[in-house]
Amino acid sequence: MKKPIRFLILSLFITIVSCSKGKDIIPVTAKPGTDTTQTDNSTGFSSADADLAYTAFNNAFYDSNNKLYFSTTKKDGVAAIWTQAIYWDMAMNVYERTKAPAQLTRISDIYQGNYNHYDGYNWNNTTVWFIYDDMMWWVIALARANQLTGNATYLEKAKSGFDRVWNGSYDPIDGGMFWDFQHSGKNSCINFPTVIAAMKLYNITKDVSYLNKAKSIYSWSKTNLVDASGKVNDNKIGNNPPGGQDYTYNSGTAIGAAMALYKQTNDAAYLNDAKLYADYVKNDMCTNGILPAEGDFNEQGVLKAIFAQYIVQLINEGAQSQYLSWLQTNVKTGWNNRDGRNLTYRNYAVPTPTGDIQSYEASSIVTFMQLIPPTKK
C-alpha cells in the first residue's frame, strides 16, 4: 500500500513511518445528487441497502469504458493500483452475496481493465510496480478470483506474482518481508498479506511450500510486529523496535493471516491471536465504538475496507459472533450519514461531505454491507 508519506524522501519516511441471491445489481447511471433511496433507514440497513450502496459507489467511481475505478467523484484520475485490487475484492463480495450473473461479468471486466492498464500484470515492470505490497494485494485478489471462478489464468498470474515478491522481498537471513525494492524496512502491509496469499495458493495447489512459507512469515511477524496487547505495529526498521501508527488494515490482515492458518491447522493459538488483534481494534482504536476515520483525502481511506474483509472471517469462520453487533453499529452509523448520492465516508460519525470525495474514503461501508448480515429486511 502507498500511504502519502511514502511519496516523501525515503529517509524522511523512515524517520516518521513506513507503509502502508438474487438480482442483477449492475448499476444504472443516476444523476449526481439524486437520492434513489428506496428503504427506511431508521432501524439499520437491509440487503436492498447493500445493493443501493454498491450501485451508488459504481455510479460515482467506476469507469465503464476502461473497467477501472476513478480516484474521486471528479473522475479525472485513476485510483491507485493497489486499491483497484481492493475494489475487485468488493466486486467478488457482491457476487458471493447475490450470485448475480452480471456481477460475475463485472469480475471479469475489472480483471481485463486492469490487465490493459497495468501491462498485463507484468510483475517485472518496475514502473507499474514499485513496492512489493502493491503486488501482494493483487496476488491475494487473483488467487481468490481463481477460487471463485475456476479461471486458470487468474491462478497463473497469482503464482507468478507471489514468486516475484518472494524472490525480491524475503530476507533469508533474518526472516520477514521487505515492503519496498530498497529493503528499507519490514512492514505489516507486506508480511501479513504474504501469509494470506500463501495460504490461498496452498489451498488451491496443495503445494506444501506455500504452507511452510505462510507459517514462517506469520511466526516472524507475530514476534517482530505484534505487541502483547494485540497492537499490530506498522513497521520494523532494521534493529529498531517496531513502530508506526495503528492502522485498521494491519490488524485486519493479521486477523486474516491467523484465521487462514487456524482453518488449516485447527490450532487454537491462531484463533486466539486473531481475537487478540480484533479486541485491540475494538477496545483501543475506536472512539465510542466507532472505527477510526483514517485518511485525509489520501489512500488510507480504503484501509477499513481491508479490515472488513478479515474481521468478518473471524466472525463467520472462527464462530466469534461477539464482534457482530459492534460492526453492525458502525455500518448503521456510516450508512445513516450517507449523502444524497448514497455515498458514504471514511468518518462514519459525521455526514458525508458534499462535493468531491474519494473512492478510497467511500469504499469501506460499502464493503462491510456486502459482508455482514443486514439488520432489517
Sequence and secondary structure as in RCSB ss.txt:
>XXXX:A:sequence
MKKPIRFLILSLFITIVSCSKGKDIIPVTAKPGTDTTQTDNSTGFSSADADLAYTAFNNAFYDSNNKLYFSTTKK
DGVAAIWTQAIYWDMAMNVYERTKAPAQLTRISDIYQGNYNHYDGYNWNNTTVWFIYDDMMWWVIALARANQLTG
NATYLEKAKSGFDRVWNGSYDPIDGGMFWDFQHSGKNSCINFPTVIAAMKLYNITKDVSYLNKAKSIYSWSKTNL
VDASGKVNDNKIGNNPPGGQDYTYNSGTAIGAAMALYKQTNDAAYLNDAKLYADYVKNDMCTNGILPAEGDFNEQ
GVLKAIFAQYIVQLINEGAQSQYLSWLQTNVKTGWNNRDGRNLTYRNYAVPTPTGDIQSYEASSIVTFMQLIPPT
KK
>XXXX:A:secstr
   GGGGS HHHHHHH               TT     S  TT   HHHHHHHHHHHHHHHEETTTTEEBSBTT 
 SB  HHHHHHHHHHHHHHHHHH  HHHHHHHHHHHHHHHHHTGGG TT TTT  BHHHHHHHHHHHHHHHHHH 
 HHHHHHHHHHHHHHHHHHB TTT SB SBTT   EEHHHHHHHHHHHHHHHHHH  HHHHHHHHHHHHHHHHHH
B TTS B SEE TTS  B    HHHHHHHHHHHHHHHHHH  HHHHHHHHHHHHHIIIII BTTB     SSSGG
GGHHHHHHHHHHHHHHHTT GGGHHHHHHHHHHHHHT  TT    SSTTS   SS  BHHHHHHHHHHHHHS  S
  
